[in-house]
């Protein structure tokens, strides 16, 4: 771990590192990138969303109305299985960084589903996700304006994501804001990620890591001023 810490000029030995971290945020904000980089720094294993395994996702981006329910239910079952496997996994080699939080799953449903579909989804959610896995020791919520998200989605060039409806993305972004306004199940760090580069800028990344390692409880805001 010390060698990895030296890559960002930070001695991790002086900190108590959270045992389980969940990174969250809307499409395009960079949650998976941050989760992977934190895992490398802390020498942790990862639990990542496998969006490419969802057979309904491509149709969802082109015809959201007809594909919303199967897309959402597939993700719900997938995430629940992943977290149950985490709970039952090897206690000597635990997964400690995830790029999703099962509690936020219903917010996608609230944006994408009609009233009857949402009622059905909630019934299924209550029966499947109630004991999905352990609570994180720290949740990191990355947020950015919708225009920044669209720019990043275009830049990374994932083919099916190029069809995302900006209005849907804006509604999803608002739903994330509302969800985390009330979230209090674990220590929460809300990061303004609009003007920082956590993928390629070592200083931006190091500053964030140094800040998050000071968090023990409560709600915190990280809003770095752009250079």
N, C-alpha and C positions, 0 to 999 in steps of 0.2 A: 504493500500500500504506500509506503514511503516514496518509492520510486515514481509511482503514478502521481503522487501529490507534488513532487518536484516539477512535473511537467507544467504545473500552473503556479509554481513558486509559493506553495502553501503547505505548511507543516500540519498534517491532519492529526498527528499524535496529540495535539493539545485540545482536541475537540471530542465531544461525545457524538458520534455519528448516528442519526436516526436509523433504526433497524429496518423499517419498511417505509418507503417513500412512494407516493402516487403523484404522477405529473398529469395535469389535465388542461384542457383548453379546446377551442373550436378547431375545425379543419383548417390547416395551413399555418397555425400559430407556432408550430415547432416542438410539440410535446414529445414526440417519439425521438427526435434528435437530442433533446435535452436528457431524456431518460437514458438513452444509450451512453451519452457522455458522462452522466453521473455514475452510471454503472461501471464505466471504465476507471473513473477516478477513485471510487470507493471499493473497487474490486468486488462488485455485487453481480448477482445474476439478474436477468430481466424477465418480466412477464409483459408481453407486448400484444396489442390488438392485432388480429390477423384479418384485416379488411379484405385482402385479396382472396380469402377463402369463402367470402359471402357470395353465393351465386346470383343473388338478387340485386347487388349493389349497382352494377352497370345499368340495369333497367331502371333502378330508382332515380338515377341522375338524368335519365331521358324522359321518364314517365312516372314522376313521383307519386301521383295519385293512385295508380294501380299497383305499385310495388312497395309502398311504404310499410304495410303491415308485415309481409314476409321478411323484408329486409330487417325490420326492427326486432322481430322475434328471433331471427337467426343470430343477430348480435347478442341478444339477451341470453340465449342458451349457450352461445360460445363463451361469453364472459363468465357466466356462472360456472361452467365446467372448468375453466381455467383457474378460477379462484378456489373452487373445491379441491382441485388438484394441488394448489398451493397449500391449503390447510392440511392436506394429507401427505405432503411431500417429505423429502429427506430433511430432517431437522438439523443435520450437520452441514447441508448445503442449501440453505433457503433462498428462494427468490426474494429480492429485496427492493427492486425498482419496477414499478408498473407504469404504463402510459395510459391507464384508464382507472376510473373510480366507478364501481358498480352502482353506487348511490345516484350517480348523475344520469343513469340510463333512461329514466322516464322523461328527462327534459327533451331528448330527441323525439320521443313519442309524442309529447305535447305539441311539438312544432309540425310533425309530419302526418299525424293521424287525424281522421275525422272523429266525431264524438263517439260513435258506436265502436269503432276500432280501438279507440283509446280506452274505453271501458273494458273491452276484452283484454287488451294488453295489460292493464293494471291488475286484472284478476290473475293472469299468468305470472306477472312479476311478483306479486305477493306470495305466490306459492313456490317460486323457484329461486328468488334472489334473497330471501330472508336470512339465509345462513351461508352466503356465498364465500366468505373468507374473512381474514383478520382485518381489523381497522388499521389504517396507516398511522405511523408515528408522525408523519408530516405530509400534508397535501400541498402541492405547488400548482397554482392556477395561473397559467399564462394567458394574458389578454392583449388584444390589439384591435384597432378599428377594422371594420369590414373591408375597406379599400386596401388596407395592408394585407389582410388575409388573401384577398383575390390576387394581389400582386405576387405573393409568395406561392400561391397555388399555380399560377401561370409559370413562374420561374422554375419550379421543380418538375413540371411537365408530365405528371401522371395522367395518362390519356383520359380515363373516365372522369377524373376530377375537373377536366376542362369544361365539362358540361354542367357544372354546379350553377344553379340559378342564384344570382346575387341577392335576390329578395329572400330566398330560403336561407342563405348564409347569414344575412343580416338578422333574420328572425332567430336563427340558432345562436348567434352571438349574443343577442339580447337575453335569450333563455339562460345561457351560461351566466351572464351577469346577475340575473335574478336568483338563480340557484345558489351561487356562492355568496350572495348577500346574506342568505339565511343559514349557510352551512356552518355547523359548529361541532361536528363529531370528532374532529381531530385538529391539531394545530394547523393553521392555514397561512400560506404565504401567497399573496396576490402580486403578480409581477407584471408591470407594464412592459411588454416585450416589443412594442412598436419600433423603438429606436435603438435596440441593442441586437447584436449578432451573437447568439449563444452557440452557434455551430462553428464559426471560423475565427471569431475574435477572442483570443485567449484572455485578454484583460476583462472584457465583458463577462466572460464565463467565470473567471476567478473571483471577481467581485461578488457575483451572485452566490457562489459556493460559500465564500467567506461569510456572507450575510445569513444564509439559510442555516449554517451550522451554529448560529447563536440562538436559534428559536427553540424554545422548550414548550411553550403553550400559547394559546390565544391566537389572535388574528393580526397579521402583519402585512404591510404594503411596501413593495420595492419599486420605486419609481425613479430610476437613474436619469439624470439630465444628460441629453445627447451632447457629444463634444462639438 
